[in-house]
């Protein structure tokens, strides 16, 4: 059974197969433990936060007798849909894929633990009419508290190796909005002076996701903004976004929005009984 939200204090349950579609957020309250992720071993102690998408990739869990943790897992796609795709979450997810452990200050520790407890206390209230909106709001608070702690970690670190540079430059390019007209991997490889194969392999190894997935994550908000503008015809939007044909534009919308462009626009119209 697919689980949208789960809270636990069981360290050894964090890599359960039923959580494979979630993002895991774990706080160490006391003691020591360790795990292997992406072929690297990580050691955690009190005040450490661990953030891992698809935690079934975690291996070799080991805990001292005094280890105490609390964790909250939520559906990964649910969390991704809560925030714009061109915000800090993209760079943050890349960095966390390389090192999922964040050292919290005492204040950050208290805030995150409070966030966990609010989610724990409301996660079973699925009888509420606005349950998912409620949980989404609480998850957003948790994520922004994590962003704050993670941003402080990143400001004190240095990333000078070639692969980190390539990832950063790709995200900088995408952040300019260039994917409105450029969605081929070869374009970005040329801009970064590397081969498409090298770019694809590097991004996949460092982030766990494909170059195309990041291009699409930056393109979809642009597409939605255009479709929300009723002054633009579908043909104009297709031209603005450099689609070679209206049919290709329609297929792209269907793939990424689940609806044709016209049906998506229709879904935005107010419903009257």
C-alpha positions in Angstrom: 0.0 0.0 0.0 1.3 3.4 -0.9 1.9 5.7 2.1 1.7 9.4 1.7 3.0 10.3 5.2 4.7 8.3 7.9 6.3 9.2 11.3 8.4 6.9 13.4 11.2 6.6 16.0 12.6 3.4 14.5 16.0 4.0 12.9 16.0 0.6 11.2 12.7 1.3 9.5 14.0 4.3 7.6 14.9 2.3 4.5 11.8 0.2 4.3 10.7 -0.8 0.8 7.3 0.8 1.4 9.0 4.2 1.7 10.8 4.0 -1.7 8.6 6.7 -3.2 9.1 9.2 -0.3 11.6 11.7 0.9 12.9 10.8 4.4 13.7 13.5 7.0 15.4 12.2 10.2 16.6 14.0 13.2 19.1 12.5 15.7 18.0 13.2 19.3 20.8 11.3 21.1 23.5 8.7 20.7 25.2 7.7 17.5 24.4 5.8 14.3 25.6 5.3 10.8 24.4 4.3 7.3 25.7 3.9 3.8 24.2 6.1 1.0 25.5 6.4 -2.6 28.5 4.2 -1.6 29.6 6.6 1.2 29.3 6.0 4.9 27.7 8.7 7.1 27.9 9.0 10.9 25.2 10.8 12.8 25.1 12.2 16.3 22.7 14.5 18.3 21.5 17.6 16.3 22.1 16.0 12.9 19.4 16.1 10.3 19.3 13.6 7.4 17.4 14.2 4.2 17.2 11.4 1.7 14.8 11.1 -1.3 13.9 7.5 -2.0 15.4 6.1 1.3 15.4 2.5 0.1 18.8 3.4 -1.4 20.2 3.5 2.2 22.3 0.5 3.3 24.2 -0.9 6.3 22.2 0.8 9.0 24.0 0.6 12.4 23.1 2.1 15.7 24.6 2.4 19.2 22.4 1.3 22.0 21.7 4.9 23.0 20.7 6.1 19.5 17.3 8.0 19.5 15.8 9.4 16.3 12.6 10.7 15.0 11.7 10.7 11.3 9.0 11.9 9.0 8.6 10.6 5.4 6.3 12.2 2.8 5.5 11.3 -0.8 8.3 12.7 -2.9 6.1 14.0 -5.7 3.7 15.6 -3.2 6.6 17.6 -1.7 8.0 18.5 -5.1 4.6 19.9 -6.2 4.5 22.2 -3.2 7.2 24.5 -4.5 8.1 26.3 -7.7 10.6 24.1 -9.6 13.2 26.8 -10.1 13.7 27.6 -6.4 16.3 26.5 -3.8 14.9 23.0 -3.7 16.7 22.1 -7.0 20.2 23.1 -5.8 19.4 21.8 -2.4 18.4 18.3 -3.6 21.6 18.1 -5.6 23.8 19.0 -2.7 21.9 16.6 -0.4 22.3 13.8 -2.8 26.1 14.2 -2.3 25.9 14.7 1.5 22.5 14.1 3.1 23.6 15.1 6.7 23.1 18.6 7.9 24.4 19.7 11.3 21.7 21.8 13.1 22.1 24.6 15.6 20.1 24.1 18.8 17.5 26.6 17.5 17.2 24.8 14.1 16.9 21.5 16.0 14.0 22.8 18.0 12.2 24.2 15.0 12.6 21.0 13.0 11.4 18.8 15.8 8.4 21.1 16.3 7.7 20.7 12.6 7.9 16.9 12.8 5.5 16.8 15.8 2.9 19.1 14.1 3.0 16.7 11.1 2.8 13.7 13.3 -0.2 15.1 15.2 -2.2 15.9 12.0 -1.2 13.1 9.6 -4.1 10.8 10.6 -6.7 13.5 10.2 -7.5 12.4 6.6 -11.2 12.8 7.2 -10.8 16.6 6.9 -12.0 18.2 3.7 -8.8 20.1 3.2 -6.5 17.4 4.6 -3.9 17.5 1.8 -3.8 21.3 1.8 -3.3 21.2 5.5 -0.5 18.7 5.3 1.0 20.6 2.4 1.2 23.8 4.5 2.9 22.0 7.4 5.3 20.3 5.0 6.2 23.7 3.5 7.1 25.0 6.9 9.3 22.0 7.5 11.0 22.4 4.1 11.7 26.1 4.5 13.3 25.4 8.0 15.4 22.7 6.3 16.3 25.2 3.5 17.5 27.7 6.1 19.8 25.1 7.8 21.0 23.8 4.5 21.8 27.2 3.1 23.9 28.0 6.1 25.8 24.7 5.6 26.4 25.5 1.9 27.7 29.1 2.7 30.5 27.6 4.7 31.5 24.9 2.2 33.5 25.0 -1.0 32.8 23.2 -4.2 35.7 23.3 -6.6 35.8 20.0 -8.4 34.8 19.7 -12.0 31.6 17.8 -11.5 30.2 20.3 -9.0 31.1 23.1 -11.3 29.3 21.5 -14.2 26.1 21.0 -12.1 26.2 24.5 -10.8 26.7 26.0 -14.3 23.8 23.9 -15.7 21.5 25.2 -12.9 22.6 28.7 -13.5 21.8 28.4 -17.2 18.4 27.0 -16.5 17.7 29.7 -13.9 17.9 32.3 -16.7 14.7 30.9 -18.2 16.5 29.7 -21.3 14.5 26.4 -21.4 11.6 28.4 -22.7 13.2 27.9 -26.1 16.1 25.5 -25.6 15.2 22.0 -24.3 17.8 19.8 -26.0 20.6 18.4 -23.9 23.1 19.1 -26.7 22.4 22.8 -26.4 23.5 22.9 -22.7 26.4 20.6 -23.4 27.7 23.0 -26.0 27.3 26.0 -23.7 29.3 24.2 -21.0 32.0 22.9 -23.4 31.4 19.3 -22.7 29.9 16.4 -24.7 26.1 15.5 -24.3 27.2 12.1 -22.9 29.5 13.6 -20.3 26.9 16.1 -19.2 24.2 13.5 -18.9 26.5 11.0 -17.1 27.8 13.7 -14.7 24.3 15.1 -13.8 22.9 11.6 -13.3 25.8 10.6 -11.1 25.8 13.7 -8.9 22.1 14.3 -8.6 20.4 11.0 -9.3 18.2 12.7 -11.9 18.6 13.2 -15.7 19.4 16.5 -17.4 16.1 16.4 -19.2 14.2 16.2 -15.9 15.9 19.4 -14.8 15.1 21.1 -18.1 11.5 20.1 -17.8 11.3 21.2 -14.1 12.3 24.7 -15.2 10.1 24.7 -18.4 6.8 23.7 -16.8 6.3 26.9 -14.8 6.9 28.9 -17.9 4.4 26.8 -19.9 1.8 27.2 -17.2 2.3 31.0 -17.0 1.7 31.2 -20.8 -1.4 29.0 -20.7 -2.8 31.1 -17.8 -2.5 34.2 -20.1 -5.7 34.1 -22.1 -4.4 36.9 -24.4 -2.1 34.3 -26.0 -3.4 31.8 -28.5 -2.0 28.2 -28.4 -0.2 28.9 -31.7 1.5 31.9 -30.2 2.6 30.0 -27.1 4.0 27.2 -29.3 6.0 29.8 -31.3 7.2 31.6 -28.1 8.5 28.3 -26.7 10.1 27.3 -30.0 8.1 24.1 -30.5 8.5 22.9 -34.1 4.8 22.2 -34.5 1.5 22.7 -32.7 1.1 18.9 -32.4 4.5 18.6 -30.7 3.5 21.3 -28.3 0.3 19.4 -27.6 2.2 16.2 -26.9 4.6 18.0 -24.6 1.6 19.5 -22.6 -0.1 16.1 -22.4 3.1 14.4 -21.1 3.9 17.0 -18.5 0.5 18.5 -17.5 -1.6 15.4 -18.0 -3.9 17.4 -20.3 -3.9 18.9 -23.8 -3.3 22.7 -23.9 -6.9 23.4 -24.6 -8.1 21.0 -21.9 -5.6 22.5 -19.4 -7.0 26.0 -20.1 -10.6 24.7 -19.8 -9.6 23.3 -16.3 -8.7 26.8 -15.2 -12.1 28.1 -15.9 -14.4 28.6 -12.9 -17.1 25.9 -12.4 -20.7 27.0 -12.0 -23.5 24.7 -10.8 
